[in-house]
Amino acid sequence: MNNPNGRFPDGLEIGGLLLCKTPAEFVEQRDAYYLNQANQQVLSVENSFMRDNDPRMRKFNDQRTQVTIGRSV
């Protein structure tokens, strides 16, 4: 299964697929990068959605109301 005569002597090749080692720091850096990319995309979509907000008919009502039952003191 090992391919010592191939281009990647430290890699494991099975059926044309190559499995290689990756340093943990690289994996953590890559995960942080893609998490940041996903967060930026979500913020972009939210900002684009709220840009079309019309004061006559708000998408989200920021006003707070309170309903009480009985006598207020």
mmCIF file as Biopython writes it, N, C-alpha, C and O atoms, coordinates in Angstrom:
data_model
#
loop_
_atom_site.group_PDB
_atom_site.id
_atom_site.type_symbol
_atom_site.label_atom_id
_atom_site.label_alt_id
_atom_site.label_comp_id
_atom_site.label_asym_id
_atom_site.label_entity_id
_atom_site.label_seq_id
_atom_site.pdbx_PDB_ins_code
_atom_site.Cartn_x
_atom_site.Cartn_y
_atom_site.Cartn_z
_atom_site.occupancy
_atom_site.B_iso_or_equiv
_atom_site.auth_seq_id
_atom_site.auth_asym_id
_atom_site.pdbx_PDB_model_num
ATOM 1   N N  . MET A ? 1  ? 0.818   -1.182 0.000  1.0 0.0 1  A 1 
ATOM 2   C CA . MET A ? 1  ? 0.000   0.000  0.000  1.0 0.0 1  A 1 
ATOM 3   C C  . MET A ? 1  ? 0.868   1.253  0.000  1.0 0.0 1  A 1 
ATOM 4   O O  . MET A ? 1  ? 0.547   2.211  -0.705 1.0 0.0 1  A 1 
ATOM 5   N N  . ASN A ? 2  ? 1.951   1.278  0.765  1.0 0.0 2  A 1 
ATOM 6   C CA . ASN A ? 2  ? 2.862   2.414  0.698  1.0 0.0 2  A 1 
ATOM 7   C C  . ASN A ? 2  ? 3.472   2.473  -0.687 1.0 0.0 2  A 1 
ATOM 8   O O  . ASN A ? 2  ? 3.690   1.442  -1.322 1.0 0.0 2  A 1 
ATOM 9   N N  . ASN A ? 3  ? 3.745   3.668  -1.150 1.0 0.0 3  A 1 
ATOM 10  C CA . ASN A ? 3  ? 4.305   3.844  -2.471 1.0 0.0 3  A 1 
ATOM 11  C C  . ASN A ? 3  ? 5.663   4.531  -2.337 1.0 0.0 3  A 1 
ATOM 12  O O  . ASN A ? 3  ? 5.759   5.738  -2.555 1.0 0.0 3  A 1 
ATOM 13  N N  . PRO A ? 4  ? 6.709   3.793  -1.984 1.0 0.0 4  A 1 
ATOM 14  C CA . PRO A ? 4  ? 8.015   4.419  -1.773 1.0 0.0 4  A 1 
ATOM 15  C C  . PRO A ? 4  ? 8.637   4.960  -3.053 1.0 0.0 4  A 1 
ATOM 16  O O  . PRO A ? 4  ? 9.511   5.823  -2.985 1.0 0.0 4  A 1 
ATOM 17  N N  . ASN A ? 5  ? 8.214   4.480  -4.209 1.0 0.0 5  A 1 
ATOM 18  C CA . ASN A ? 5  ? 8.779   4.938  -5.475 1.0 0.0 5  A 1 
ATOM 19  C C  . ASN A ? 5  ? 7.958   6.069  -6.099 1.0 0.0 5  A 1 
ATOM 20  O O  . ASN A ? 5  ? 8.317   6.572  -7.164 1.0 0.0 5  A 1 
ATOM 21  N N  . GLY A ? 6  ? 6.873   6.471  -5.459 1.0 0.0 6  A 1 
ATOM 22  C CA . GLY A ? 6  ? 6.005   7.507  -6.021 1.0 0.0 6  A 1 
ATOM 23  C C  . GLY A ? 6  ? 6.500   8.904  -5.689 1.0 0.0 6  A 1 
ATOM 24  O O  . GLY A ? 6  ? 7.576   9.085  -5.120 1.0 0.0 6  A 1 
ATOM 25  N N  . ARG A ? 7  ? 5.693   9.881  -6.055 1.0 0.0 7  A 1 
ATOM 26  C CA . ARG A ? 7  ? 6.050   11.284 -5.805 1.0 0.0 7  A 1 
ATOM 27  C C  . ARG A ? 7  ? 6.010   11.628 -4.325 1.0 0.0 7  A 1 
ATOM 28  O O  . ARG A ? 7  ? 6.718   12.533 -3.883 1.0 0.0 7  A 1 
ATOM 29  N N  . PHE A ? 8  ? 5.187   10.916 -3.549 1.0 0.0 8  A 1 
ATOM 30  C CA . PHE A ? 8  ? 5.021   11.189 -2.123 1.0 0.0 8  A 1 
ATOM 31  C C  . PHE A ? 8  ? 5.397   9.952  -1.323 1.0 0.0 8  A 1 
ATOM 32  O O  . PHE A ? 8  ? 4.523   9.155  -0.982 1.0 0.0 8  A 1 
ATOM 33  N N  . PRO A ? 9  ? 6.663   9.773  -1.018 1.0 0.0 9  A 1 
ATOM 34  C CA . PRO A ? 9  ? 7.088   8.539  -0.351 1.0 0.0 9  A 1 
ATOM 35  C C  . PRO A ? 9  ? 6.523   8.381  1.058  1.0 0.0 9  A 1 
ATOM 36  O O  . PRO A ? 9  ? 6.398   7.255  1.539  1.0 0.0 9  A 1 
ATOM 37  N N  . ASP A ? 10 ? 6.176   9.487  1.736  1.0 0.0 10 A 1 
ATOM 38  C CA . ASP A ? 10 ? 5.624   9.377  3.093  1.0 0.0 10 A 1 
ATOM 39  C C  . ASP A ? 10 ? 4.110   9.233  3.092  1.0 0.0 10 A 1 
ATOM 40  O O  . ASP A ? 10 ? 3.512   9.032  4.149  1.0 0.0 10 A 1 
ATOM 41  N N  . GLY A ? 11 ? 3.479   9.331  1.929  1.0 0.0 11 A 1 
ATOM 42  C CA . GLY A ? 11 ? 2.032   9.249  1.839  1.0 0.0 11 A 1 
ATOM 43  C C  . GLY A ? 11 ? 1.560   7.830  1.645  1.0 0.0 11 A 1 
ATOM 44  O O  . GLY A ? 11 ? 2.322   6.957  1.230  1.0 0.0 11 A 1 
ATOM 45  N N  . LEU A ? 12 ? 0.323   7.608  1.944  1.0 0.0 12 A 1 
ATOM 46  C CA . LEU A ? 12 ? -0.309  6.306  1.767  1.0 0.0 12 A 1 
ATOM 47  C C  . LEU A ? 12 ? -1.261  6.423  0.582  1.0 0.0 12 A 1 
ATOM 48  O O  . LEU A ? 12 ? -2.191  7.230  0.601  1.0 0.0 12 A 1 
ATOM 49  N N  . GLU A ? 13 ? -1.023  5.612  -0.452 1.0 0.0 13 A 1 
ATOM 50  C CA . GLU A ? 13 ? -1.837  5.690  -1.661 1.0 0.0 13 A 1 
ATOM 51  C C  . GLU A ? 13 ? -2.655  4.423  -1.811 1.0 0.0 13 A 1 
ATOM 52  O O  . GLU A ? 13 ? -2.125  3.311  -1.796 1.0 0.0 13 A 1 
ATOM 53  N N  . ILE A ? 14 ? -3.977  4.617  -1.958 1.0 0.0 14 A 1 
ATOM 54  C CA . ILE A ? 14 ? -4.888  3.488  -2.150 1.0 0.0 14 A 1 
ATOM 55  C C  . ILE A ? 14 ? -5.854  3.867  -3.266 1.0 0.0 14 A 1 
ATOM 56  O O  . ILE A ? 14 ? -6.615  4.825  -3.130 1.0 0.0 14 A 1 
ATOM 57  N N  . GLY A ? 15 ? -5.826  3.138  -4.341 1.0 0.0 15 A 1 
ATOM 58  C CA . GLY A ? 15 ? -6.753  3.367  -5.442 1.0 0.0 15 A 1 
ATOM 59  C C  . GLY A ? 15 ? -6.663  4.764  -6.028 1.0 0.0 15 A 1 
ATOM 60  O O  . GLY A ? 15 ? -7.681  5.320  -6.441 1.0 0.0 15 A 1 
ATOM 61  N N  . GLY A ? 16 ? -5.493  5.334  -6.073 1.0 0.0 16 A 1 
ATOM 62  C CA . GLY A ? 16 ? -5.316  6.664  -6.633 1.0 0.0 16 A 1 
ATOM 63  C C  . GLY A ? 16 ? -5.566  7.793  -5.647 1.0 0.0 16 A 1 
ATOM 64  O O  . GLY A ? 16 ? -5.371  8.961  -5.982 1.0 0.0 16 A 1 
ATOM 65  N N  . LEU A ? 17 ? -5.998  7.457  -4.429 1.0 0.0 17 A 1 
ATOM 66  C CA . LEU A ? 17 ? -6.191  8.455  -3.383 1.0 0.0 17 A 1 
ATOM 67  C C  . LEU A ? 17 ? -4.951  8.495  -2.507 1.0 0.0 17 A 1 
ATOM 68  O O  . LEU A ? 17 ? -4.344  7.460  -2.233 1.0 0.0 17 A 1 
ATOM 69  N N  . LEU A ? 18 ? -4.572  9.692  -2.067 1.0 0.0 18 A 1 
ATOM 70  C CA . LEU A ? 18 ? -3.356  9.865  -1.289 1.0 0.0 18 A 1 
ATOM 71  C C  . LEU A ? 18 ? -3.697  10.409 0.092  1.0 0.0 18 A 1 
ATOM 72  O O  . LEU A ? 18 ? -4.363  11.438 0.211  1.0 0.0 18 A 1 
ATOM 73  N N  . LEU A ? 19 ? -3.246  9.724  1.123  1.0 0.0 19 A 1 
ATOM 74  C CA . LEU A ? 19 ? -3.438  10.160 2.497  1.0 0.0 19 A 1 
ATOM 75  C C  . LEU A ? 19 ? -2.103  10.674 3.015  1.0 0.0 19 A 1 
ATOM 76  O O  . LEU A ? 19 ? -1.100  9.961  2.989  1.0 0.0 19 A 1 
ATOM 77  N N  . CYS A ? 20 ? -2.099  11.925 3.490  1.0 0.0 20 A 1 
ATOM 78  C CA . CYS A ? 20 ? -0.858  12.547 3.954  1.0 0.0 20 A 1 
ATOM 79  C C  . CYS A ? 20 ? -1.025  13.063 5.374  1.0 0.0 20 A 1 
ATOM 80  O O  . CYS A ? 20 ? -2.146  13.265 5.841  1.0 0.0 20 A 1 
ATOM 81  N N  . LYS A ? 21 ? 0.087   13.273 6.054  1.0 0.0 21 A 1 
ATOM 82  C CA . LYS A ? 21 ? 0.085   13.867 7.386  1.0 0.0 21 A 1 
ATOM 83  C C  . LYS A ? 21 ? -0.073  15.380 7.258  1.0 0.0 21 A 1 
ATOM 84  O O  . LYS A ? 21 ? 0.414   15.989 6.306  1.0 0.0 21 A 1 
ATOM 85  N N  . THR A ? 22 ? -0.764  15.975 8.234  1.0 0.0 22 A 1 
ATOM 86  C CA . THR A ? 22 ? -0.919  17.422 8.292  1.0 0.0 22 A 1 
ATOM 87  C C  . THR A ? 22 ? -0.670  17.866 9.726  1.0 0.0 22 A 1 
ATOM 88  O O  . THR A ? 22 ? -1.242  17.289 10.650 1.0 0.0 22 A 1 
ATOM 89  N N  . PRO A ? 23 ? 0.166   18.874 9.934  1.0 0.0 23 A 1 
ATOM 90  C CA . PRO A ? 23 ? 0.411   19.356 11.296 1.0 0.0 23 A 1 
ATOM 91  C C  . PRO A ? 23 ? -0.878  19.894 11.933 1.0 0.0 23 A 1 
ATOM 92  O O  . PRO A ? 23 ? -1.713  20.487 11.249 1.0 0.0 23 A 1 
ATOM 93  N N  . ALA A ? 24 ? -1.030  19.685 13.235 1.0 0.0 24 A 1 
ATOM 94  C CA . ALA A ? 24 ? -2.225  20.121 13.960 1.0 0.0 24 A 1 
ATOM 95  C C  . ALA A ? 24 ? -2.399  21.635 13.875 1.0 0.0 24 A 1 
ATOM 96  O O  . ALA A ? 24 ? -3.528  22.123 13.810 1.0 0.0 24 A 1 
ATOM 97  N N  . GLU A ? 25 ? -1.300  22.380 13.875 1.0 0.0 25 A 1 
ATOM 98  C CA . GLU A ? 25 ? -1.387  23.840 13.800 1.0 0.0 25 A 1 
ATOM 99  C C  . GLU A ? 25 ? -2.031  24.271 12.477 1.0 0.0 25 A 1 
ATOM 100 O O  . GLU A ? 25 ? -2.820  25.216 12.439 1.0 0.0 25 A 1 
ATOM 101 N N  . PHE A ? 26 ? -1.687  23.575 11.407 1.0 0.0 26 A 1 
ATOM 102 C CA . PHE A ? 26 ? -2.253  23.897 10.108 1.0 0.0 26 A 1 
ATOM 103 C C  . PHE A ? 26 ? -3.753  23.632 10.087 1.0 0.0 26 A 1 
ATOM 104 O O  . PHE A ? 26 ? -4.521  24.416 9.530  1.0 0.0 26 A 1 
ATOM 105 N N  . VAL A ? 27 ? -4.166  22.524 10.695 1.0 0.0 27 A 1 
ATOM 106 C CA . VAL A ? 27 ? -5.587  22.174 10.743 1.0 0.0 27 A 1 
ATOM 107 C C  . VAL A ? 27 ? -6.352  23.216 11.547 1.0 0.0 27 A 1 
ATOM 108 O O  . VAL A ? 27 ? -7.433  23.640 11.138 1.0 0.0 27 A 1 
ATOM 109 N N  . GLU A ? 28 ? -5.801  23.639 12.697 1.0 0.0 28 A 1 
ATOM 110 C CA . GLU A ? 28 ? -6.458  24.648 13.530 1.0 0.0 28 A 1 
ATOM 111 C C  . GLU A ? 28 ? -6.551  25.978 12.789 1.0 0.0 28 A 1 
ATOM 112 O O  . GLU A ? 28 ? -7.578  26.653 12.855 1.0 0.0 28 A 1 
ATOM 113 N N  . GLN A ? 29 ? -5.492  26.357 12.089 1.0 0.0 29 A 1 
ATOM 114 C CA . GLN A ? 29 ? -5.483  27.600 11.327 1.0 0.0 29 A 1 
ATOM 115 C C  . GLN A ? 29 ? -6.518  27.549 10.194 1.0 0.0 29 A 1 
ATOM 116 O O  . GLN A ? 29 ? -7.230  28.523 9.950  1.0 0.0 29 A 1 
ATOM 117 N N  . ARG A ? 30 ? -6.589  26.415 9.516  1.0 0.0 30 A 1 
ATOM 118 C CA . ARG A ? 30 ? -7.554  26.250 8.430  1.0 0.0 30 A 1 
ATOM 119 C C  . ARG A ? 30 ? -8.983  26.308 8.952  1.0 0.0 30 A 1 
ATOM 120 O O  . ARG A ? 30 ? -9.841  26.951 8.348  1.0 0.0 30 A 1 
ATOM 121 N N  . ASP A ? 31 ? -9.243  25.632 10.082 1.0 0.0 31 A 1 
ATOM 122 C CA . ASP A ? 31 ? -10.583 25.650 10.666 1.0 0.0 31 A 1 
ATOM 123 C C  . ASP A ? 31 ? -10.984 27.061 11.078 1.0 0.0 31 A 1 
ATOM 124 O O  . ASP A ? 31 ? -12.124 27.467 10.852 1.0 0.0 31 A 1 
ATOM 125 N N  . ALA A ? 32 ? -10.058 27.820 11.685 1.0 0.0 32 A 1 
ATOM 126 C CA . ALA A ? 32 ? -10.340 29.194 12.091 1.0 0.0 32 A 1 
ATOM 127 C C  . ALA A ? 32 ? -10.633 30.065 10.868 1.0 0.0 32 A 1 
ATOM 128 O O  . ALA A ? 32 ? -11.527 30.911 10.907 1.0 0.0 32 A 1 
ATOM 129 N N  . TYR A ? 33 ? -9.889  29.861 9.794  1.0 0.0 33 A 1 
ATOM 130 C CA . TYR A ? 33 ? -10.100 30.633 8.573  1.0 0.0 33 A 1 
ATOM 131 C C  . TYR A ? 33 ? -11.503 30.392 8.009  1.0 0.0 33 A 1 
ATOM 132 O O  . TYR A ? 33 ? -12.217 31.345 7.695  1.0 0.0 33 A 1 
ATOM 133 N N  . TYR A ? 34 ? -11.899 29.127 7.882  1.0 0.0 34 A 1 
ATOM 134 C CA . TYR A ? 34 ? -13.204 28.829 7.305  1.0 0.0 34 A 1 
ATOM 135 C C  . TYR A ? 34 ? -14.345 29.214 8.241  1.0 0.0 34 A 1 
ATOM 136 O O  . TYR A ? 34 ? -15.424 29.568 7.767  1.0 0.0 34 A 1 
ATOM 137 N N  . LEU A ? 35 ? -14.138 29.156 9.555  1.0 0.0 35 A 1 
ATOM 138 C CA . LEU A ? 35 ? -15.150 29.633 10.499 1.0 0.0 35 A 1 
ATOM 139 C C  . LEU A ? 35 ? -15.343 31.135 10.333 1.0 0.0 35 A 1 
ATOM 140 O O  . LEU A ? 35 ? -16.473 31.623 10.344 1.0 0.0 35 A 1 
ATOM 141 N N  . ASN A ? 36 ? -14.238 31.873 10.178 1.0 0.0 36 A 1 
ATOM 142 C CA . ASN A ? 36 ? -14.316 33.311 9.957  1.0 0.0 36 A 1 
ATOM 143 C C  . ASN A ? 36 ? -15.024 33.616 8.630  1.0 0.0 36 A 1 
ATOM 144 O O  . ASN A ? 36 ? -15.836 34.539 8.563  1.0 0.0 36 A 1 
ATOM 145 N N  . GLN A ? 37 ? -14.722 32.854 7.583  1.0 0.0 37 A 1 
ATOM 146 C CA . GLN A ? 37 ? -15.386 33.046 6.297  1.0 0.0 37 A 1 
ATOM 147 C C  . GLN A ? 37 ? -16.900 32.841 6.439  1.0 0.0 37 A 1 
ATOM 148 O O  . GLN A ? 37 ? -17.683 33.627 5.907  1.0 0.0 37 A 1 
ATOM 149 N N  . ALA A ? 38 ? -17.306 31.801 7.146  1.0 0.0 38 A 1 
ATOM 150 C CA . ALA A ? 38 ? -18.731 31.520 7.329  1.0 0.0 38 A 1 
ATOM 151 C C  . ALA A ? 38 ? -19.401 32.635 8.127  1.0 0.0 38 A 1 
ATOM 152 O O  . ALA A ? 38 ? -20.508 33.053 7.790  1.0 0.0 38 A 1 
ATOM 153 N N  . ASN A ? 39 ? -18.741 33.122 9.186  1.0 0.0 39 A 1 
ATOM 154 C CA . ASN A ? 39 ? -19.305 34.203 9.991  1.0 0.0 39 A 1 
ATOM 155 C C  . ASN A ? 39 ? -19.453 35.481 9.169  1.0 0.0 39 A 1 
ATOM 156 O O  . ASN A ? 39 ? -20.452 36.188 9.303  1.0 0.0 39 A 1 
ATOM 157 N N  . GLN A ? 40 ? -18.480 35.782 8.326  1.0 0.0 40 A 1 
ATOM 158 C CA . GLN A ? 40 ? -18.551 36.969 7.473  1.0 0.0 40 A 1 
ATOM 159 C C  . GLN A ? 40 ? -19.703 36.848 6.468  1.0 0.0 40 A 1 
ATOM 160 O O  . GLN A ? 40 ? -20.370 37.839 6.169  1.0 0.0 40 A 1 
ATOM 161 N N  . GLN A ? 41 ? -19.936 35.653 5.953  1.0 0.0 41 A 1 
ATOM 162 C CA . GLN A ? 41 ? -21.042 35.454 5.015  1.0 0.0 41 A 1 
ATOM 163 C C  . GLN A ? 41 ? -22.389 35.654 5.705  1.0 0.0 41 A 1 
ATOM 164 O O  . GLN A ? 41 ? -23.300 36.254 5.134  1.0 0.0 41 A 1 
ATOM 165 N N  . VAL A ? 42 ? -22.515 35.151 6.934  1.0 0.0 42 A 1 
ATOM 166 C CA . VAL A ? 42 ? -23.762 35.326 7.681  1.0 0.0 42 A 1 
ATOM 167 C C  . VAL A ? 42 ? -24.002 36.810 7.949  1.0 0.0 42 A 1 
ATOM 168 O O  . VAL A ? 42 ? -25.121 37.291 7.772  1.0 0.0 42 A 1 
ATOM 169 N N  . LEU A ? 43 ? -22.970 37.546 8.374  1.0 0.0 43 A 1 
ATOM 170 C CA . LEU A ? 43 ? -23.112 38.980 8.616  1.0 0.0 43 A 1 
ATOM 171 C C  . LEU A ? 43 ? -23.497 39.717 7.343  1.0 0.0 43 A 1 
ATOM 172 O O  . LEU A ? 43 ? -24.325 40.628 7.382  1.0 0.0 43 A 1 
ATOM 173 N N  . SER A ? 44 ? -22.917 39.342 6.238  1.0 0.0 44 A 1 
ATOM 174 C CA . SER A ? 44 ? -23.235 39.980 4.966  1.0 0.0 44 A 1 
ATOM 175 C C  . SER A ? 44 ? -24.695 39.763 4.590  1.0 0.0 44 A 1 
ATOM 176 O O  . SER A ? 44 ? -25.367 40.695 4.147  1.0 0.0 44 A 1 
ATOM 177 N N  . VAL A ? 45 ? -25.183 38.556 4.761  1.0 0.0 45 A 1 
ATOM 178 C CA . VAL A ? 45 ? -26.580 38.262 4.439  1.0 0.0 45 A 1 
ATOM 179 C C  . VAL A ? 45 ? -27.504 39.039 5.368  1.0 0.0 45 A 1 
ATOM 180 O O  . VAL A ? 45 ? -28.500 39.601 4.912  1.0 0.0 45 A 1 
ATOM 181 N N  . GLU A ? 46 ? -27.193 39.082 6.665  1.0 0.0 46 A 1 
ATOM 182 C CA . GLU A ? 46 ? -28.021 39.821 7.620  1.0 0.0 46 A 1 
ATOM 183 C C  . GLU A ? 46 ? -28.038 41.306 7.295  1.0 0.0 46 A 1 
ATOM 184 O O  . GLU A ? 46 ? -29.097 41.933 7.337  1.0 0.0 46 A 1 
ATOM 185 N N  . ASN A ? 47 ? -26.874 41.884 6.969  1.0 0.0 47 A 1 
ATOM 186 C CA . ASN A ? 47 ? -26.822 43.304 6.632  1.0 0.0 47 A 1 
ATOM 187 C C  . ASN A ? 47 ? -27.582 43.602 5.354  1.0 0.0 47 A 1 
ATOM 188 O O  . ASN A ? 47 ? -28.256 44.628 5.261  1.0 0.0 47 A 1 
ATOM 189 N N  . SER A ? 48 ? -27.487 42.732 4.378  1.0 0.0 48 A 1 
ATOM 190 C CA . SER A ? 48 ? -28.219 42.915 3.121  1.0 0.0 48 A 1 
ATOM 191 C C  . SER A ? 48 ? -29.719 42.825 3.367  1.0 0.0 48 A 1 
ATOM 192 O O  . SER A ? 48 ? -30.490 43.586 2.783  1.0 0.0 48 A 1 
ATOM 193 N N  . PHE A ? 49 ? -30.132 41.917 4.214  1.0 0.0 49 A 1 
ATOM 194 C CA . PHE A ? 49 ? -31.548 41.740 4.533  1.0 0.0 49 A 1 
ATOM 195 C C  . PHE A ? 49 ? -32.090 42.971 5.250  1.0 0.0 49 A 1 
ATOM 196 O O  . PHE A ? 49 ? -33.181 43.440 4.926  1.0 0.0 49 A 1 
ATOM 197 N N  . MET A ? 50 ? -31.347 43.500 6.220  1.0 0.0 50 A 1 
ATOM 198 C CA . MET A ? 50 ? -31.821 44.631 7.005  1.0 0.0 50 A 1 
ATOM 199 C C  . MET A ? 50 ? -31.719 45.946 6.232  1.0 0.0 50 A 1 
ATOM 200 O O  . MET A ? 50 ? -32.383 46.913 6.606  1.0 0.0 50 A 1 
ATOM 201 N N  . ARG A ? 51 ? -30.925 46.018 5.183  1.0 0.0 51 A 1 
ATOM 202 C CA . ARG A ? 51 ? -30.798 47.241 4.398  1.0 0.0 51 A 1 
ATOM 203 C C  . ARG A ? 51 ? -32.129 47.601 3.743  1.0 0.0 51 A 1 
ATOM 204 O O  . ARG A ? 51 ? -32.414 48.778 3.521  1.0 0.0 51 A 1 
ATOM 205 N N  . ASP A ? 52 ? -32.931 46.610 3.438  1.0 0.0 52 A 1 
ATOM 206 C CA . ASP A ? 52 ? -34.226 46.840 2.794  1.0 0.0 52 A 1 
ATOM 207 C C  . ASP A ? 52 ? -35.336 47.144 3.787  1.0 0.0 52 A 1 
ATOM 208 O O  . ASP A ? 52 ? -36.509 47.151 3.412  1.0 0.0 52 A 1 
ATOM 209 N N  . ASN A ? 53 ? -34.998 47.393 5.031  1.0 0.0 53 A 1 
ATOM 210 C CA . ASN A ? 53 ? -35.977 47.651 6.072  1.0 0.0 53 A 1 
ATOM 211 C C  . ASN A ? 53 ? -36.696 48.978 5.799  1.0 0.0 53 A 1 
ATOM 212 O O  . ASN A ? 53 ? -36.045 49.994 5.555  1.0 0.0 53 A 1 
ATOM 213 N N  . ASP A ? 54 ? -38.015 48.972 5.839  1.0 0.0 54 A 1 
ATOM 214 C CA . ASP A ? 54 ? -38.831 50.160 5.602  1.0 0.0 54 A 1 
ATOM 215 C C  . ASP A ? 54 ? -39.445 50.588 6.939  1.0 0.0 54 A 1 
ATOM 216 O O  . ASP A ? 54 ? -40.033 49.755 7.630  1.0 0.0 54 A 1 
ATOM 217 N N  . PRO A ? 55 ? -39.323 51.877 7.322  1.0 0.0 55 A 1 
ATOM 218 C CA . PRO A ? 55 ? -39.868 52.315 8.615  1.0 0.0 55 A 1 
ATOM 219 C C  . PRO A ? 55 ? -41.379 52.126 8.724  1.0 0.0 55 A 1 
ATOM 220 O O  . PRO A ? 55 ? -41.912 52.013 9.828  1.0 0.0 55 A 1 
ATOM 221 N N  . ARG A ? 56 ? -42.076 52.091 7.577  1.0 0.0 56 A 1 
ATOM 222 C CA . ARG A ? 56 ? -43.539 51.908 7.625  1.0 0.0 56 A 1 
ATOM 223 C C  . ARG A ? 56 ? -43.916 50.471 7.964  1.0 0.0 56 A 1 
ATOM 224 O O  . ARG A ? 56 ? -44.987 50.231 8.523  1.0 0.0 56 A 1 
ATOM 225 N N  . MET A ? 57 ? -43.059 49.522 7.638  1.0 0.0 57 A 1 
ATOM 226 C CA . MET A ? 57 ? -43.329 48.120 7.959  1.0 0.0 57 A 1 
ATOM 227 C C  . MET A ? 57 ? -41.996 47.453 8.273  1.0 0.0 57 A 1 
ATOM 228 O O  . MET A ? 57 ? -41.324 46.924 7.388  1.0 0.0 57 A 1 
ATOM 229 N N  . ARG A ? 58 ? -41.638 47.487 9.519  1.0 0.0 58 A 1 
ATOM 230 C CA . ARG A ? 58 ? -40.341 46.968 9.940  1.0 0.0 58 A 1 
ATOM 231 C C  . ARG A ? 58 ? -40.306 45.449 9.868  1.0 0.0 58 A 1 
ATOM 232 O O  . ARG A ? 58 ? -41.304 44.771 10.111 1.0 0.0 58 A 1 
ATOM 233 N N  . LYS A ? 59 ? -39.138 44.939 9.529  1.0 0.0 59 A 1 
ATOM 234 C CA . LYS A ? 59 ? -38.957 43.484 9.519  1.0 0.0 59 A 1 
ATOM 235 C C  . LYS A ? 59 ? -38.882 42.939 10.937 1.0 0.0 59 A 1 
ATOM 236 O O  . LYS A ? 59 ? -39.366 41.847 11.234 1.0 0.0 59 A 1 
ATOM 237 N N  . PHE A ? 60 ? -38.254 43.739 11.812 1.0 0.0 60 A 1 
ATOM 238 C CA . PHE A ? 60 ? -38.169 43.366 13.217 1.0 0.0 60 A 1 
ATOM 239 C C  . PHE A ? 60 ? -38.583 44.582 14.027 1.0 0.0 60 A 1 
ATOM 240 O O  . PHE A ? 60 ? -38.081 45.682 13.797 1.0 0.0 60 A 1 
ATOM 241 N N  . ASN A ? 61 ? -39.480 44.397 14.955 1.0 0.0 61 A 1 
ATOM 242 C CA . ASN A ? 61 ? -39.945 45.504 15.779 1.0 0.0 61 A 1 
ATOM 243 C C  . ASN A ? 61 ? -39.056 45.593 17.010 1.0 0.0 61 A 1 
ATOM 244 O O  . ASN A ? 61 ? -39.052 44.698 17.855 1.0 0.0 61 A 1 
ATOM 245 N N  . ASP A ? 62 ? -38.306 46.679 17.099 1.0 0.0 62 A 1 
ATOM 246 C CA . ASP A ? 62 ? -37.386 46.857 18.221 1.0 0.0 62 A 1 
ATOM 247 C C  . ASP A ? 62 ? -38.057 47.444 19.447 1.0 0.0 62 A 1 
ATOM 248 O O  . ASP A ? 62 ? -37.442 47.507 20.511 1.0 0.0 62 A 1 
ATOM 249 N N  . GLN A ? 63 ? -39.305 47.876 19.323 1.0 0.0 63 A 1 
ATOM 250 C CA . GLN A ? 63 ? -39.994 48.474 20.459 1.0 0.0 63 A 1 
ATOM 251 C C  . GLN A ? 63 ? -40.393 47.386 21.445 1.0 0.0 63 A 1 
ATOM 252 O O  . GLN A ? 63 ? -40.791 46.287 21.060 1.0 0.0 63 A 1 
ATOM 253 N N  . ARG A ? 64 ? -40.277 47.717 22.710 1.0 0.0 64 A 1 
ATOM 254 C CA . ARG A ? 64 ? -40.628 46.763 23.767 1.0 0.0 64 A 1 
ATOM 255 C C  . ARG A ? 64 ? -41.969 47.165 24.362 1.0 0.0 64 A 1 
ATOM 256 O O  . ARG A ? 64 ? -42.184 48.335 24.680 1.0 0.0 64 A 1 
ATOM 257 N N  . THR A ? 65 ? -42.860 46.212 24.511 1.0 0.0 65 A 1 
ATOM 258 C CA . THR A ? 65 ? -44.121 46.459 25.171 1.0 0.0 65 A 1 
ATOM 259 C C  . THR A ? 65 ? -44.243 45.485 26.323 1.0 0.0 65 A 1 
ATOM 260 O O  . THR A ? 65 ? -43.634 44.415 26.334 1.0 0.0 65 A 1 
ATOM 261 N N  . GLN A ? 66 ? -45.056 45.892 27.300 1.0 0.0 66 A 1 
ATOM 262 C CA . GLN A ? 66 ? -45.240 45.039 28.458 1.0 0.0 66 A 1 
ATOM 263 C C  . GLN A ? 66 ? -46.719 44.955 28.743 1.0 0.0 66 A 1 
ATOM 264 O O  . GLN A ? 66 ? -47.394 45.981 28.816 1.0 0.0 66 A 1 
ATOM 265 N N  . VAL A ? 67 ? -47.229 43.765 28.905 1.0 0.0 67 A 1 
ATOM 266 C CA . VAL A ? 67 ? -48.642 43.536 29.190 1.0 0.0 67 A 1 
ATOM 267 C C  . VAL A ? 67 ? -48.748 43.068 30.628 1.0 0.0 67 A 1 
ATOM 268 O O  . VAL A ? 67 ? -48.077 42.120 31.034 1.0 0.0 67 A 1 
ATOM 269 N N  . THR A ? 68 ? -49.600 43.741 31.399 1.0 0.0 68 A 1 
ATOM 270 C CA . THR A ? 68 ? -49.831 43.331 32.794 1.0 0.0 68 A 1 
ATOM 271 C C  . THR A ? 68 ? -51.299 43.090 32.979 1.0 0.0 68 A 1 
ATOM 272 O O  . THR A ? 68 ? -52.131 43.718 32.325 1.0 0.0 68 A 1 
ATOM 273 N N  . ILE A ? 69 ? -51.619 42.182 33.867 1.0 0.0 69 A 1 
ATOM 274 C CA . ILE A ? 69 ? -53.000 41.865 34.183 1.0 0.0 69 A 1 
ATOM 275 C C  . ILE A ? 69 ? -53.219 42.242 35.647 1.0 0.0 69 A 1 
ATOM 276 O O  . ILE A ? 69 ? -52.433 41.862 36.516 1.0 0.0 69 A 1 
ATOM 277 N N  . GLY A ? 70 ? -54.280 42.983 35.914 1.0 0.0 70 A 1 
ATOM 278 C CA . GLY A ? 70 ? -54.553 43.422 37.283 1.0 0.0 70 A 1 
ATOM 279 C C  . GLY A ? 70 ? -54.182 44.883 37.451 1.0 0.0 70 A 1 
ATOM 280 O O  . GLY A ? 70 ? -53.930 45.596 36.479 1.0 0.0 70 A 1 
ATOM 281 N N  . ARG A ? 71 ? -54.154 45.311 38.696 1.0 0.0 71 A 1 
ATOM 282 C CA . ARG A ? 71 ? -53.871 46.709 38.999 1.0 0.0 71 A 1 
ATOM 283 C C  . ARG A ? 71 ? -52.388 46.967 38.981 1.0 0.0 71 A 1 
ATOM 284 O O  . ARG A ? 71 ? -51.595 46.166 39.476 1.0 0.0 71 A 1 
ATOM 285 N N  . SER A ? 72 ? -52.017 48.099 38.402 1.0 0.0 72 A 1 
ATOM 286 C CA . SER A ? 72 ? -50.608 48.486 38.474 1.0 0.0 72 A 1 
ATOM 287 C C  . SER A ? 72 ? -50.428 49.404 39.665 1.0 0.0 72 A 1 
ATOM 288 O O  . SER A ? 72 ? -51.331 50.177 39.984 1.0 0.0 72 A 1 
ATOM 289 N N  . VAL A ? 73 ? -49.317 49.339 40.311 1.0 0.0 73 A 1 
ATOM 290 C CA . VAL A ? 73 ? -49.074 50.093 41.539 1.0 0.0 73 A 1 
ATOM 291 C C  . VAL A ? 73 ? -48.391 51.408 41.240 1.0 0.0 73 A 1 
ATOM 292 O O  . VAL A ? 73 ? -48.107 52.178 42.156 1.0 0.0 73 A 1 
#
